[in-house]
Amino acid sequence: MLTAVAAGRLDPGDELEHLRTALPGLDVGSDAWWLAAAAQGTPLRGVDAGRLEVQVFVARDETSAAVYLDLVGLTDRGDLDAGTMARLAGTDVWWAAFAVEPGFVGSYSLIPLGEPLRSPAARDTPAARRWWLAVLTHSIADPLNRGPVYRAARNEARSVLAGSRAELAAELAAELAAGPDRAAAGELTAATWDRADGVRAHTVWLWVPPGEHAEPLPVVVLFDGQVWAQGVPVAPVLAGLRTRPLVVVLVGSGTSAERAADLTCDDAFVDALADDLLPGLVAELLAARGLTATANPALTAVAGQSYGGLAALHCAARRPDRFGLVLSQSGSFWWPDAAAGPGGRIGQWLLSAPPRATRTVLQVGTYEGTLADANREIAALIGARGEWLQVTEVGGGHDWAWWRARLAPGIEALFAP
């Protein structure tokens, strides 16, 4: 008998029952069972638990002492038991079963290990962070997942789980049908931006739509460009935008320290974007293609994730003459710390600054804990100012998988009439 469950890892007894019934009529761990798992694709679907769907993750491994499942939003290094997979005695099957909402989107990695995981220190200490980053270097994508493989900011390979009613489900199916080498419309070109203020050089990527365009094109500035250009390919998303043709500038982040310095409300970085990058390098690259970009803030968006979401709002606060549209995904509005008050530094600015004509899209995952609360605080402050606002809460964690899935709807909402 399967018991009622909440979202998250199932009880051990229920997990085993779901494993045994996921591919009925076959002996778990037999060659025929693995062939069937590969044909169906993983995770395997268990028996629904009320309104929740049961997803059974499996790994085939005869030699490892342990296998860890890193599932964004539902496992955490602060509770290693939640992600440690169980092994079925006498087989090469490792498994873990989770109940998820039908709209859940989450990326995950499998981590084969020579010994069970044991953190050397409390979760948020420097020693624990260094240890976890070392663990992630052993991550592999799920070889039986039939969807695309992403590489996020730390370059670990990740597969994607999409619930049956997740918006990403249809996108994954389309990518699978088209194959990994499908060409996307538009052109993505890399260049080096040597900042005029001498701080440092950034790699940037410019995406331009196909065709000829006589009028100045709207612009989207997108942070963490190296991820979007290489690890979590954004070109197919941009090619499918249901907006007027626009230009997208992907700004590379550099090292972790450089990223944090630029994206945490740094006025000099925002001014460099507005006064150097857009009228300088971007204009030159476009001119070589017979194109121009608008300088109208009502047609210029800035978008980012995590620290990038924080920076997106700061761009519109610092330079409303240049940036009038904001897309923030999982914005780090706790910054600089809890003592800054509701919504952090940006929240305090919203409380005191006069209302603006800015259009803002806020998106956050329902599995992001206190970060989701901080985003709700920002939404309330923007709403109280009477500004245009769209808020979406997504069934997921702090995750590039749903950020990619919701990027196009967010941009489309900003440029809608």
C-alpha angles and dihedrals in degrees: 000000000000115000128222111268143191123226111291140050115351126233112272095249093051091046091058092049091052091048092053095047099042091086104024121206095026132099109246110248096017119129089250090053092052091047089053091048090052092048093050096040127229148308091051118226117244128193112297115255104215109291091350130085121226116224118192115205116202135185128189109220130143100176111042121098091216141000122210125203112213102197112172112235097013106052127046136182088237089069107032093175090069092063101034107109122222123233122225107231115250094015141081091240122121116181147172127182125209133186111223138174114261089245095052119130119187138156120220144183133202114227116197111203140195090218137009115282118263121171115227094216145004114308102258099040122111091245092055092047092051090048092050093049088054090051091052091059087074093056120127132185118249103268092205096050106105096206130088124290118236130198112209131198094297091046095240114149112249135185123205133239115201121183118229093263098038115121088230093063094079092044092053090050091051093049091049092050093048095047131228096286098055114139120234123215115250132043128274115195130179124220139163120250111204102196114233090222089063095234094127146299123275130200108231132184124210120207116196126183121243121263136034121303122189097183124071109271126233115248137224119192109203122191127218088039095172090064094046094045098045119008104034102025111223100178094089089050092051092046089057097050114133095215137095111287112286143174122243122204113199110201116203118228105212117204124355090258092049091048092052092048094051100040102044099085096292108171094198092056092050092049090049090055093048101039104028116021100042100040092035123037097011092049090049093050091049094046089056086060095045092254137120134198128224123250091201109121090210087065098039119088132186120201136183148151129236105336085007090059089053090049092050092060091043091054091058091044095048099038112022086157088069109023120047102154126064133190113183120181114190091340114202094236093157087079130154091013143300091278090069090077132235111352093004120244093340091049091055090050091051090053094057109027122088118256117274139204090245120136112216133192115193120190126178138166120250088222095058098095115201091005089064088052091052090051090050089053090053091048091053092050093049091045091052089056091058094239125147108272139169119189124191127181112201128201097247147074134253091312143148090212096071093030087063092044093052098038096089096046089049094051091044091053091052094052097039115120 
